[in-house]
């Protein structure tokens, strides 16, 4: 008969020396152990589809004993004997005892024959040995193991509960509250601990492990059996330890899903903001491209005011949105890189480059629109001036021609005397002279009408009709004049007497009268000037005209003297001249009246020229005022742009110091905004005064606006780059020294200080940091000194592995712009030592939640994950189609790879 020692190697097994005394002195303990050990064995045997009813009877043939050991150890024992003979049973029990002994347990006084004979004492002792080895021995809590570790675990878990004081594995458990505390600590939904009192507990159920423990014979006794209590408590320990692992796995999945949900929200926000901005640009460009002219200055000035509102009120918020869009895009890409996700590719047509292209089209249309508005205003101003000039000349001409056709058609020569005929002939000659003098005015009227047509004057039809009427009348006057001359010449021989003085009067009065009409026309002529020099030229011409007035007055006195001489002769010789000059209709009263009118117009012209001179002086003051401010603000903006460029590549202090410096710099820039607004006000005064050029500065308001917008965008973008560097540094654990090293290397190869590296510069920078790309495999070998670097370059002949370098460039330059930014550079350098979640880690976590299955169910997801993240997984997981699939099984493996861009989600 084989005998085995009872456990002697570990301190937690020392109470075995009391085994016989315990069983003999208190049969109640044997009953507690029998029920407890039977329940413990069945909790494992049910996994193999069987169970026991009587612990000493059902283990006698050794078959279920061997099966129990296989289930709890996960190992295969020797092949059992299936015979019913005693020797077969002893053989099976010995195989089980040998397996127990192989696990380092020494057994005392436990023989196979006693087990086969159904010895309850030996059978319970053997089961207790198995429980100690496989359920208690491996328990470890804070460097304590087995019994002490289990006791420490119980004390820690029940410490917060009133009326529970666990000091041992017997009387500390007799009121049942210790069990209730353990269950409530891990599964509070099963027990309302606040309503418990010290009562005997009939049954506990741990649903996740399907244990049923009957404690009626333990709880409430004076001293519960220690081995039974330890068995129950160890079952609790293992059940709740598994739940802790599931909770840890669920937390990992929740973390990963939360990152993914946040990134998806950022993508949606980017798409919406990009769509709104592109839609605004799409609506605005046709408005700026509309070149339909208006007919009046008022309408065109309203368009100019609308354009000013667009520049002041509507465009600046869109500039901010465009800048914010770029910042959001860079932040999102940084977060995706930090969480080991693939880069975000916006929808077609919504890339940052697409938005920049659309914005460029907007600004191009805007530039052309403002230029068109100013040209249209100049054109309408010119048209108004020409139209007024046309009306004045046409009115004067029409006034002159009024009655001329009737006069030329008279038949007065038929009944006239000879003297009257001669007078009529001379009068007609004077009329022809007058007609010729008016030819220039008719040509001017036609030329003005032609220019109005060429400038697309809105009322050209009425102008053309009036001009045509004047030209037709002029042609008719010419024909009538020629016809009358022929008639007078036919009767000229019949006429002999003519008053030479009247003829001389008429010849001198006609041009003088024409000169006065021209002078009145010039003095009343409107003028438009844009500079001091132009108004000074008009003033000089006017002074020259005034200088001719004394000679003109002498001519007037001479003409009036001729008329006075005629009157004297008529009175002296009683000549019947009907009181009028037969050769002209110009009377002395006409000459005096027009002369007086000319003298009245001269001071009015003086006043008009003086007022215009004052206005031009005011315009010159506005030009100088604007130029003085623009010549300060323009260089200031350029200086700030250069300073920001220097700050972005220098390494003074930590990134936080640089960020604070940039933010203070941004504040100082924003504080400069009132000066920009003041310049805008001066510019508005210049436009309202219709000033179109300024020799005092090379800066236009458009230059200042574009420079200011670029300055605001540049400082905001630079701050965002430093924030992303801080985010990358903290997420990747990069030290300040490493960040300075990366910046120094980057700046060294950034020869043109553009803030970017070309492909060859980037390759040289990698080599300088010790990256060997020559064999298409990236290795970080540390920093090289100058001689090592020179040797490396010579040995590789600058011929790096194109495939590997192309792979690196695709990481740092995903948009293929041909340049590498500093942010992309530090992202790449920090990625080498990154410790981030991977698809394999997420799959392992899902496998824990799934109970080691290759699939997971909807119920398991909803039980282990928060509601929103559970539904997120259910909506995106594909059905599982493996050979072990069950209805409703979901494929968590393909879902895990999709989270990291290794497949489609």
C-alpha positions in Angstrom: 0.0 0.0 0.0 1.4 3.4 -1.0 1.3 6.2 1.5 2.0 9.9 1.0 3.0 12.5 3.5 0.6 15.3 4.2 1.9 18.7 3.2 4.9 19.7 5.2 6.9 22.2 3.1 4.9 25.5 3.6 4.0 27.3 6.8 0.4 27.8 5.7 -0.1 24.0 5.9 1.1 23.5 9.5 -2.4 23.1 11.0 -2.5 19.6 9.4 -1.2 18.1 12.7 -4.6 18.9 14.2 -6.5 17.0 11.4 -7.3 13.8 13.5 -8.1 15.8 16.6 -10.4 18.2 14.7 -12.3 15.4 13.0 -12.7 13.4 16.1 -13.6 16.2 18.5 -16.1 18.1 16.3 -18.1 16.0 13.6 -19.7 19.3 12.5 -16.4 20.4 10.9 -16.3 17.1 8.9 -19.8 18.0 7.6 -18.7 21.5 6.7 -15.7 20.2 4.9 -17.6 17.5 3.1 -20.2 20.1 1.7 -17.6 22.7 1.0 -15.1 20.4 -0.7 -17.9 18.8 -2.7 -19.1 22.2 -4.0 -15.5 23.2 -4.8 -14.9 20.0 -6.8 -18.2 20.3 -8.7 -17.4 24.0 -9.6 -14.5 22.5 -11.7 -15.9 19.2 -12.7 -18.9 20.9 -14.3 -16.5 22.4 -16.8 -15.9 18.8 -18.0 -19.7 18.1 -18.0 -19.9 16.0 -14.8 -20.0 16.3 -11.0 -20.0 14.3 -7.7 -22.6 13.7 -5.1 -20.7 11.8 -2.4 -17.1 12.9 -2.0 -15.7 9.7 -0.6 -17.7 7.4 -2.9 -17.4 9.2 -6.2 -13.5 9.4 -6.0 -13.0 5.7 -5.2 -12.3 4.5 -8.7 -9.9 7.5 -9.3 -11.5 8.4 -12.6 -13.2 11.7 -11.5 -10.2 12.4 -9.3 -7.9 12.3 -12.3 -10.5 14.4 -14.3 -10.6 17.0 -11.5 -6.8 17.3 -11.6 -6.8 17.7 -15.4 -9.4 20.5 -15.2 -7.8 22.6 -12.5 -4.2 22.1 -13.8 -4.9 22.2 -17.5 -2.5 19.3 -18.0 -3.1 15.7 -19.2 -2.5 12.9 -16.7 -1.5 9.3 -17.5 -4.2 7.3 -19.2 -6.6 6.0 -16.6 -7.6 2.3 -16.1 -11.2 1.7 -17.1 -11.6 -1.7 -15.3 -13.8 -2.1 -12.2 -11.3 -4.3 -10.3 -9.8 -2.9 -7.1 -6.3 -2.9 -8.6 -7.5 -0.7 -11.5 -9.0 1.8 -9.0 -5.8 1.8 -6.9 -3.8 2.4 -10.0 -5.9 5.4 -10.9 -5.7 6.9 -7.4 -1.9 6.4 -7.4 -1.6 8.2 -10.7 -3.5 11.1 -9.2 -1.4 11.1 -6.0 1.8 10.9 -8.2 0.6 14.0 -10.1 0.0 15.9 -6.9 3.4 14.9 -5.6 5.0 16.1 -8.9 3.8 19.6 -8.1 6.1 19.8 -5.0 3.6 18.6 -2.4 4.7 16.0 0.2 1.9 13.8 1.5 1.8 12.1 4.9 -0.4 9.1 5.7 -2.5 9.3 2.6 -2.7 6.0 0.8 -4.4 5.0 -2.4 -6.1 2.0 -0.8 -7.7 4.2 1.8 -9.1 6.4 -0.9 -10.4 3.4 -2.8 -12.0 2.1 0.5 -13.9 5.3 0.8 -12.0 6.6 3.9 -13.7 10.0 4.5 -10.8 11.4 6.6 -8.2 10.5 3.9 -10.4 11.7 1.1 -11.1 15.0 2.7 -7.3 15.4 3.5 -6.4 14.7 -0.1 -9.0 17.2 -1.4 -7.7 19.8 1.0 -4.2 19.2 -0.3 -5.4 19.8 -3.8 -7.2 23.0 -2.8 -4.1 24.3 -1.0 -1.8 23.5 -4.0 -4.1 24.7 -6.9 -6.3 27.4 -5.3 -4.4 28.9 -2.4 -0.6 28.4 -2.8 -0.3 30.8 -5.9 -2.2 33.6 -4.2 0.2 36.5 -3.6 -0.6 39.9 -2.1 2.2 42.5 -1.4 5.0 39.9 -1.0 2.9 37.6 1.1 1.5 34.4 -0.3 -0.9 31.6 0.3 -2.9 31.8 3.6 -1.3 35.1 4.7 -1.7 36.6 1.3 -5.4 35.5 1.1 -6.0 36.9 4.6 -4.4 40.2 3.7 -6.5 40.4 0.5 -9.7 39.9 2.6 -8.7 42.5 5.1 -7.9 45.1 2.4 -11.2 44.4 0.5 -13.4 44.6 3.7 -11.7 47.4 5.5 -14.3 50.1 4.5 -17.3 48.0 5.9 -18.8 48.4 9.3 -19.0 45.5 11.7 -16.5 43.5 9.6 -13.1 42.7 11.2 -11.3 39.8 9.4 -8.4 38.5 11.6 -8.6 34.8 10.8 -10.5 32.2 8.7 -12.9 30.9 11.4 -14.8 33.1 14.0 -14.3 36.3 11.9 -16.7 34.9 9.3 -19.4 33.3 11.6 -21.9 36.2 11.2 -21.7 36.1 7.3 -21.0 39.9 7.0 -17.5 39.2 5.7 -18.9 37.3 2.7 -21.5 40.1 2.1 -18.7 42.7 2.2 -16.6 40.8 -0.4 -19.5 40.4 -2.7 -20.7 44.0 -2.4 -17.1 45.3 -2.9 -16.9 43.7 -6.3 -20.6 43.3 -7.3 -22.5 46.1 -5.5 -25.6 45.5 -7.6 -26.1 42.0 -6.0 -26.4 43.1 -2.4 -27.9 46.2 -0.6 -25.2 46.2 2.1 -26.8 49.1 4.1 -29.9 47.0 4.9 -27.9 43.9 6.1 -27.8 42.7 9.7 -26.0 39.8 11.4 -28.1 36.9 10.2 -27.4 33.4 9.0 -26.9 33.4 5.3 -28.4 30.5 3.3 -26.9 30.9 -0.1 -24.7 33.1 -2.3 -24.5 33.2 -6.1 -21.7 34.5 -8.2 -23.3 34.5 -11.6 -20.2 35.0 -13.6 -18.6 31.8 -12.3 -21.8 29.8 -11.6 -20.7 28.9 -8.0 -23.3 27.8 -5.5 -22.0 27.7 -2.0 -24.2 26.4 0.8 -23.1 28.0 4.0 -25.9 26.9 6.3 -23.6 24.7 8.3 -20.8 27.2 8.5 -22.2 30.7 9.1 -23.7 31.0 12.6 -21.6 28.3 14.2 -19.4 29.1 17.2 -16.2 28.4 15.3 -16.6 27.7 11.5 -14.2 25.3 9.9 -11.1 27.1 8.8 -10.5 25.0 5.7 -14.1 25.4 4.5 -13.8 29.2 5.0 -10.5 29.3 3.1 -11.9 27.3 0.3 -14.9 29.7 -0.1 -12.7 32.8 0.2 -10.2 31.5 -2.4 -13.1 30.9 -4.8 -14.1 34.5 -4.2 -10.5 35.7 -4.8 -10.2 33.9 -8.1 -13.7 34.9 -9.3 -13.1 38.6 -8.5 -9.5 38.6 -9.8 -10.9 37.6 -13.2 -13.4 40.4 -13.1 -10.5 42.9 -12.3 -8.7 41.7 -15.5 -11.9 42.3 -17.5 -12.3 45.8 -16.0 -8.7 46.6 -17.0 -9.2 45.3 -20.5 -12.4 47.3 -20.8 -10.6 50.5 -19.6 -8.0 50.1 -22.3 -10.7 49.7 -25.0 -12.6 52.7 -23.6 -9.4 54.8 -23.8 -8.7 53.8 -27.4 -12.4 54.3 -28.5 -12.5 57.7 -26.7 -9.5 58.9 -28.7 -11.0 57.6 -31.9 -14.4 59.3 -31.2 -12.7 62.6 -30.4 -10.7 62.5 -33.6 -13.8 61.7 -35.7 -15.5 64.8 -34.1 -12.5 67.0 -35.0 -12.7 65.6 -38.6 -16.4 66.4 -38.8 -15.8 69.9 -37.4 -13.0 70.5 -40.0 -15.2 69.3 -42.9 -18.1 71.7 -41.8 -15.8 74.7 -41.3 -14.1 74.0 -44.7 -17.5 73.6 -46.5 -18.8 76.9 -45.0 -15.7 78.8 -45.9 -15.6 77.4 -49.5 -19.4 78.2 -49.9 -18.8 81.8 -48.7 -15.9 82.1 -51.2 -18.1 80.6 -54.0 -20.9 83.1 -53.3 -18.5 86.1 -53.0 -16.3 85.7 -56.1 -19.3 86.2 -58.6 -20.2 89.4 -56.8 -16.6 90.6 -57.1 -16.4 89.5 -60.7 -19.6 91.4 -61.6 -18.5 94.3 -63.9 -21.9 95.6 -64.8 -21.5 99.4 -64.8 -23.9 101.9 -63.3 -25.2 105.0 -65.0 -24.7 107.5 -62.2 -21.9 108.5 -59.8 -24.3 107.9 -56.9 -24.8 104.3 -57.8 -21.1 103.6 -58.4 -20.2 105.3 -55.1 -22.7 103.0 -53.3 -20.9 100.1 -54.9 -17.7 101.4 -53.5 -19.2 101.8 -50.1 -20.5 98.2 -50.3 -17.0 97.1 -51.1 -15.6 99.0 -48.1 -18.2 97.2 -45.9 -17.0 93.9 -47.3 -13.4 94.7 -46.5 -14.1 96.0 -43.0 -16.9 93.8 -41.8 -17.4 90.7 -43.9 -13.9 89.6 -44.9 -11.9 89.9 -41.6 -14.0 87.2 -39.8 -13.4 84.9 -42.8 -9.7 85.6 -42.5 -9.9 84.4 -38.9 -11.9 81.3 -39.9 -9.3 80.4 -42.6 -6.5 80.8 -40.0 -8.5 78.7 -37.4 -9.1 76.1 -40.1 -5.4 75.6 -40.7 -4.7 75.5 -36.9 -7.4 72.9 -36.4 -6.1 70.8 -39.3 -2.5 70.9 -37.8 -3.7 70.1 -34.3 -5.8 67.2 -35.6 -2.9 65.7 -37.6 -0.7 66.0 -34.5 -3.3 64.2 -32.3 -3.6 61.5 -35.0 0.2 61.0 -35.1 0.4 60.9 -31.3 -2.3 58.3 -31.1 -0.7 56.2 -33.8 -3.6 56.8 -36.2 -3.3 57.4 -40.0 -3.2 61.0 -41.2 -6.5 62.8 -41.9 -7.3 63.3 -45.5 -10.2 65.7 -46.0 -12.9 65.2 -48.6 -12.0 66.0 -52.2 -11.7 69.7 -52.7 -11.4 70.5 -49.0 -7.7 70.2 -48.4 -5.9 73.2 -46.9 -4.3 73.8 -50.3 -7.7 73.8 -52.0 -8.9 76.4 -49.5 -5.8 78.5 -50.1 -6.3 78.2 -53.9 -9.9 79.3 -53.5 -8.8 82.2 -51.2 -6.2 83.2 -53.8 -9.0 83.4 -56.4 -11.1 85.5 -54.0 -8.2 88.0 -53.5 -7.5 88.2 -57.2 -11.1 89.0 -57.9 -11.1 91.5 -55.1 -8.1 93.3 -56.4 -9.6 93.5 -59.9 -13.0 94.7 -58.5 -11.5 97.6 -56.6 -9.5 98.7 -59.6 -12.6 98.5 -61.8 -14.7 100.5 -59.3 -12.2 103.4 -59.3 -11.9 103.3 -63.1 -15.7 103.4 -63.4 -15.9 106.4 -61.1 -13.3 108.2 -63.2 -15.2 107.3 -66.3 -18.6 108.6 -64.9 -16.9 111.7 -63.7 -15.5 112.3 -67.1 -18.9 111.6 -68.7 -20.7 114.0 -66.5 -18.3 116.7 -67.4 -18.5 116.0 -71.1 -22.3 115.8 -71.0 -22.6 119.2 -69.3 -20.2 120.7 -71.8 -22.2 119.2 -74.7 -25.4 120.7 -73.3 -23.9 124.1 -72.8 -22.4 124.3 -76.4 -25.5 122.8 -77.9 -27.7 125.4 -76.1 -25.5 128.3 -77.2 -25.5 127.0 -80.8 -29.2 126.3 -80.9 -29.8 129.8 -79.5 -27.6 131.3 -82.3 -29.3 129.3 -85.1 -32.7 130.1 -83.8 -34.5 131.9 -86.7 -31.6 131.7 -89.1 -33.3 129.4 -91.5 -36.4 131.7 -91.6 -34.1 134.7 -92.2 -32.2 133.0 -95.0 -35.5 132.1 -96.7 -36.9 135.7 -96.8 -37.7 137.3 -100.2 -37.1 140.8 -99.0 -34.6 141.6 -101.8 -37.4 141.4 -104.3 -39.0 144.7 -103.3 -35.9 146.4 -101.9 -34.2 149.3 -103.4 -30.7 149.1 -104.8 -29.2 150.4 -101.6 -31.2 147.9 -99.7 -30.1 145.0 -101.9 -26.5 146.1 -101.5 -27.1 146.2 -97.8 -28.7 142.8 -97.9 -25.7 141.4 -99.8 -23.2 142.9 -97.3 -25.4 141.6 -94.5 -25.3 138.2 -96.0 -21.5 138.4 -96.3 -21.4 139.2 -92.6 -23.7 136.3 -91.9 -21.4 134.0 -93.8 -18.5 135.3 -91.7 -20.5 134.6 -88.6 -21.5 131.2 -89.9 -17.9 130.3 -90.5 -17.0 131.4 -87.0 -19.6 129.0 -85.6 -18.1 126.1 -87.6 -15.6 125.3 -84.8 -18.4 125.1 -82.2 -20.3 122.6 -84.4 -17.2 120.5 -84.8 -16.7 120.6 -81.0 -20.3 119.5 -80.4 -19.8 116.6 -82.8 -16.5 115.6 -81.2 -18.0 115.7 -77.7 -20.9 113.5 -78.8 -18.4 111.1 -80.4 -16.4 110.9 -77.2 -19.6 110.3 -75.1 -20.4 107.4 -77.4 -16.9 105.9 -77.1 -17.2 106.1 -73.3 -20.5 104.3 -73.3 -22.6 107.2 -71.9 -25.9 105.9 -70.7 -27.9 108.8 -72.4 -26.1 108.5 -75.7 -29.3 108.1 -77.8 -30.6 111.6 -76.8 -27.1 113.1 -77.3 -26.9 111.5 -80.7 -30.3 112.7 -81.7 -29.6 116.3 -80.6 -26.2 116.3 -82.3 -27.7 114.9 -85.5 -30.3 117.6 -85.4 -27.7 120.3 -85.0 -25.6 118.8 -87.9 -28.6 118.5 -90.2 -29.6 122.1 -89.4 -26.0 123.2 -90.0 -26.0 121.5 -93.4 -29.3 123.1 -94.2 -28.0 126.5 -93.1 -25.1 126.1 -95.5 -27.3 125.2 -98.4 -29.7 128.1 -97.6 -26.8 130.5 -97.3 -25.4 129.5 -100.6 -28.9 129.8 -102.2 -29.4 133.4 -100.8 -26.0 134.5 -101.9 -26.7 133.5 -105.5 -30.0 135.4 -105.4 -28.4 138.5 -104.0 -25.6 138.4 -106.6 -28.1 138.3 -109.4 -29.5 141.6 -108.3 -26.2 143.1 -107.2 -25.9 145.2 -110.4 -29.2 146.9 -109.4 -27.8 147.9 -106.0 -25.2 150.7 -105.9 -25.3 152.4 -102.5 -24.0 150.9 -99.4 -23.0 152.5 -96.2 -19.2 151.7 -95.8 -19.4 152.5 -92.2 -22.2 150.1 -91.5 -20.2 147.5 -93.3 -17.1 148.2 -91.3 -19.1 148.2 -88.2 -20.6 144.8 -89.1 -17.2 143.3 -90.0 -15.6 144.4 -86.7 -18.7 143.8 -84.5 -19.2 140.3 -85.7 -15.8 138.8 -84.6 -15.8 140.9 -81.5 -19.2 139.6 -80.6 -18.0 136.1 -81.4 -15.0 136.7 -79.1 -17.2 137.9 -76.3 -19.5 134.8 -76.7 -16.4 132.6 -76.7 -15.1 134.4 -73.6 -18.5 134.0 -71.8 -18.5 130.3 -72.8 -14.9 129.9 -71.5 -15.7 131.8 -68.3 -18.7 129.6 -67.6 -17.0 126.4 -68.7 -16.8 123.8 -65.9 -13.4 122.3 -65.0 -12.0 119.2 -63.2 -8.5 119.0 -61.8 -6.7 116.5 -59.5 -3.5 118.4 -58.5 -2.3 121.8 -57.4 -0.3 122.1 -60.6 -3.4 121.7 -62.7 -5.4 124.4 -60.9 -2.4 126.7 -61.0 -2.3 126.2 -64.8 -5.9 127.2 -65.1 -5.3 130.2 -62.9 -2.4 131.3 -65.0 -4.5 131.0 -68.2 -7.2 133.0 -66.5 -4.8 135.8 -65.6 -3.5 135.9 -69.1 -7.2 136.3 -70.3 -7.7 139.2 -67.9 -4.6 140.8 -69.3 -6.3 141.0 -72.7 -9.4 142.9 -71.4 -7.9 146.4 -71.8 -7.2 145.8 -75.5 -10.7 144.3 -75.9 -12.2 147.3 -74.3 -10.4 149.5 -76.7 -11.8 147.4 -79.6 -15.3 147.8 -78.1 -14.9 151.6 -77.9 -13.7 151.6 -81.5 -16.7 149.6 -82.7 -19.1 151.8 -80.8 -17.4 154.8 -82.3 -18.1 153.5 -85.8 -21.8 153.1 -84.9 -21.8 156.6 -83.4 -20.3 158.0 -86.7 -23.0 156.2 -88.7 -25.7 157.8 -86.5 -24.1 161.2 -86.9 -24.0 160.8 -90.7 -27.7 159.6 -90.8 -28.7 162.6 -88.7 -26.6 165.0 -90.8 -27.7 163.8 -94.2 -31.1 162.5 -93.3 -30.4 159.1 -94.7 -33.4 156.7 -94.4 -31.8 153.6 -92.9 -34.8 152.5 -90.9 -32.8 153.0 -87.8 -30.9 149.8 -88.0 -27.6 148.5 -89.6 -28.5 146.6 -92.7 -25.4 144.5 -92.5 -25.6 143.1 -89.0 -28.1 142.4 -86.2 -25.5 143.2 -83.6 -26.4 146.4 -81.9 -24.3 148.5 -79.6 -26.7 147.4 -76.8 -25.8 143.8 -77.6 -22.1 144.6 -77.4 -22.4 146.5 -74.2 -24.7 143.9 -72.6 -22.3 141.1 -73.5 -19.3 143.1 -72.4 -21.0 143.8 -69.0 -21.7 140.1 -68.7 -18.1 139.2 -69.4 -16.9 141.6 -66.7 -19.4 140.0 -64.2 -18.2 136.5 -65.1 -14.5 137.3 -64.5 -14.8 137.7 -60.6 -17.0 134.6 -60.5 -14.3 132.7 -62.3 -11.7 134.1 -59.9 -13.8 132.8 -56.9 -14.3 129.4 -58.5 -10.5 129.0 -59.1 -9.7 130.1 -55.6 -12.1 127.6 -54.1 -10.7 124.8 -56.2 -7.2 125.8 -55.2 -8.2 125.5 -51.5 -9.7 122.1 -52.2 -6.5 120.9 -53.9 -4.5 122.2 -50.9 -6.7 120.1 -48.6 -6.3 117.1 -50.8 -2.5 117.5 -50.7 -2.7 117.7 -46.9 -4.6 114.4 -46.9 -2.0 112.8 -49.2 0.8 113.9 -46.9 -1.1 112.7 -43.8 -1.7 109.3 -45.2 1.8 109.0 -46.6 3.4 109.8 -43.3 1.5 107.1 -41.5 1.8 104.5 -44.3 5.6 105.0 -44.4 5.8 104.1 -40.7 3.3 101.3 -40.6 4.5 99.5 -43.8 8.2 99.0 -42.6 6.8 98.2 -39.1 4.8 95.3 -40.5 7.8 94.0 -42.5 10.1 94.3 -39.4 7.6 92.3 -37.3 7.4 89.6 -40.0 11.2 89.2 -40.0 11.3 89.1 -36.2 8.7 86.4 -36.1 10.7 84.4 -38.6 13.8 84.7 -36.4 11.9 83.7 -33.2 10.5 80.6 -34.9 14.0 79.3 -35.7 15.9 80.4 -32.6 16.3 78.3 -29.4 16.1 80.7 -26.5 14.7 79.0 -23.4 12.2 76.2 -23.2 9.2 75.7 -25.6 7.0 77.2 -22.9 9.3 80.3 -22.7 9.1 80.6 -26.5 5.3 80.2 -26.4 5.0 82.9 -23.8 7.3 85.1 -25.8 5.2 84.6 -28.9 1.9 85.3 -27.1 3.3 88.5 -25.7 4.5 89.4 -29.1 1.0 88.6 -30.5 -0.5 90.9 -27.9 1.9 93.7 -28.9 0.9 93.3 -32.5 -2.8 93.3 -31.7 -2.3 96.5 -29.7 -1.0 98.1 -32.9 -4.5 97.7 -34.5 -5.7 101.2 -33.6 -3.0 102.7 -35.9 -4.2 100.5 -38.7 -7.8 101.7 -38.1 -6.6 105.3 -38.1 -4.9 104.7 -41.4 -8.1 103.2 -42.7 -10.0 106.4 -41.7 -7.5 108.5 -43.5 -7.8 106.3 -46.6 -11.5 106.6 -46.5 -11.2 110.5 -46.5 -8.8 110.2 -49.5 -11.3 108.1 -51.4 -14.2 110.3 -50.5 -12.2 113.3 -51.8 -11.7 111.3 -55.1 -7.9 111.3 -54.7 -6.4 108.7 -57.0 -2.7 109.0 -56.6 -0.2 109.9 -53.9 3.4 110.8 -54.6 4.3 110.9 -50.9 4.3 107.1 -50.4 4.7 103.9 -52.3 2.4 102.1 -49.9 -1.3 101.7 -50.8 -4.0 100.8 -48.3 -4.2 97.4 -50.0 -0.5 96.8 -49.3 -1.0 97.7 -45.7 -4.2 95.4 -45.4 -2.5 92.4 -47.0 0.7 92.9 -44.8 -1.4 93.2 -41.6 -3.5 90.1 -42.5 -0.3 88.1 -43.2 1.3 89.3 -40.0 -1.7 88.1 -37.9 -1.8 84.8 -39.7 1.9 84.3 -39.3 2.0 84.9 -35.6 -1.0 82.6 -35.0 0.5 79.9 -37.1 3.8 80.2 -35.3 2.1 79.9 -31.9 0.2 76.8 -33.1 3.5 75.2 -34.2 5.1 75.7 -30.8 1.9 74.4 -29.1 2.1 71.3 -31.3 5.8 70.9 -30.4 4.9 71.0 -26.7 2.1 68.5 -27.3 4.5 66.2 -29.2 7.2 66.6 -26.6 5.0 65.8 -23.7 3.2 62.9 -25.4 6.5 61.3 -26.6 8.6 62.1 -23.5 11.2 64.2 -25.4 13.5 66.2 -23.1 14.3 69.8 -23.7 17.9 68.9 -24.6 16.6 66.5 -27.3 14.2 69.2 -28.6 17.1 71.7 -28.7 19.3 69.2 -30.5 16.5 68.6 -33.1 16.1 72.3 -33.6 19.9 73.0 -33.9 20.2 70.3 -36.6 17.1 71.5 -38.4 18.3 75.2 -38.4 21.8 74.2 -39.5 20.5 72.6 -42.8 17.8 75.3 -43.2 20.2 77.5 -45.2 17.6 79.9 -46.5 15.9 80.3 -43.1 12.5 79.4 -44.7 11.5 77.1 -41.8 11.4 74.1 -44.1 13.9 71.6 -45.5 14.1 70.3 -49.0 14.5 66.5 -49.6 18.3 66.7 -49.9 18.6 69.0 -46.9 16.4 66.6 -44.9 18.5 63.6 -46.0 21.7 65.4 -44.9 20.1 66.3 -41.6 19.1 62.7 -40.9 22.7 61.6 -41.7 24.1 64.2 -39.3 21.9 62.8 -36.5 23.2 59.3 -37.2 20.5 57.7 -39.3 22.0 55.2 -41.8 19.6 55.0 -44.8 22.0 53.4 -47.2 20.7 49.9 -46.9 17.0 50.8 -46.9 16.7 50.1 -43.2 16.6 52.9 -40.7 18.9 52.6 -37.7 19.7 55.1 -35.1 23.5 54.9 -34.3 23.9 58.0 -32.2 25.6 61.3 -33.1 28.7 61.2 -35.3 31.7 63.5 -35.1 32.9 65.4 -38.1 35.4 62.7 -39.2 32.8 59.9 -38.8 30.2 62.0 -40.7 32.8 62.7 -43.5 33.6 59.0 -43.7 29.9 58.1 -43.8 29.2 60.5 -46.7 32.3 59.2 -48.6 31.4 55.6 -48.0 27.8 56.1 -49.2 28.7 58.5 -52.0 25.6 60.4 -51.1 23.7 57.5 -52.6 21.1 56.7 -49.9 18.5 53.9 -50.3 15.9 55.6 -52.5 13.1 53.2 -51.4 13.7 53.8 -47.6 14.2 57.6 -48.1 11.0 57.7 -50.2 9.2 55.9 -47.3 10.5 58.4 -44.8 9.5 61.3 -47.1 6.0 59.9 -47.4 5.7 60.1 -43.6 7.1 63.6 -43.1 5.6 65.1 -46.4 2.2 63.3 -46.9 0.9 66.0 -49.2 4.0 65.8 -51.4 4.8 69.5 -51.3 8.6 68.8 -51.6 9.4 70.3 -48.2 9.7 69.1 -44.5 8.4 71.4 -41.7 10.0 71.4 -38.3 6.8 69.9 -36.8 6.9 66.9 -39.2 10.7 66.6 -38.5 10.2 66.2 -34.7 7.2 64.0 -35.2 9.4 61.6 -37.2 12.4 61.8 -34.7 10.1 61.2 -31.7 8.3 58.3 -33.4 11.4 56.1 -33.0 11.0 55.8 -29.2 7.2 56.2 -29.0 5.4 53.8 -26.7 1.8 53.9 -27.9 -1.2 51.6 -28.0 -1.1 49.1 -30.9 -3.7 47.1 -32.7 -2.3 43.9 -31.1 -2.8 45.4 -27.6 -6.4 46.3 -28.4 -7.1 42.8 -29.8 -5.6 41.2 -26.6 -7.9 43.4 -24.5 -11.0 42.4 -26.5 -9.9 38.7 -26.2 -10.0 39.1 -22.4 -13.5 40.6 -22.5 -14.6 37.8 -24.8 -13.4 35.0 -22.4 -10.5 34.0 -24.7 -12.9 33.5 -27.7 -12.0 34.7 -31.2 -15.2 36.7 -31.3 -17.3 38.8 -28.9 -21.1 39.1 -28.5 -23.3 42.2 -28.2 -24.2 41.3 -24.6 -20.5 41.1 -23.6 -19.8 44.5 -25.1 -22.7 46.1 -23.3 -21.8 44.5 -20.0 -18.1 45.4 -20.1 -18.1 48.9 -21.8 -19.8 52.2 -21.1 -23.1 52.5 -23.2 -21.9 55.0 -25.8 -18.7 53.1 -26.5 -20.4 49.8 -26.5 -22.8 51.0 -29.2 -19.9 52.6 -31.1 -18.3 49.1 -31.3 -21.5 47.3 -32.2 -22.3 49.7 -35.0 -18.8 49.3 -36.6 -17.8 45.6 -35.9 -18.3 43.2 -38.8 -20.0 39.9 -38.2 -17.6 37.1 -37.3 -17.4 34.3 -39.8 -14.9 31.8 -38.3 -15.6 28.1 -37.9 -16.5 28.6 -34.2 -19.0 31.5 -34.9 -22.3 31.7 -33.1 -25.4 33.8 -34.0 -24.6 37.5 -33.4 -20.8 36.9 -33.1 -18.8 40.1 -33.9 -15.2 40.3 -35.3 -13.2 42.4 -32.9 -9.9 41.6 -34.7 -10.7 43.4 -37.9 -12.2 46.2 -35.9 -8.9 46.6 -33.9 -6.7 46.8 -37.0 -9.1 49.3 -38.6 -8.7 51.6 -35.6 -5.0 52.0 -36.5 -5.6 52.4 -40.2 -4.4 48.9 -41.1 -7.7 48.1 -42.8 -11.0 49.9 -43.5 -13.4 50.6 -40.6 
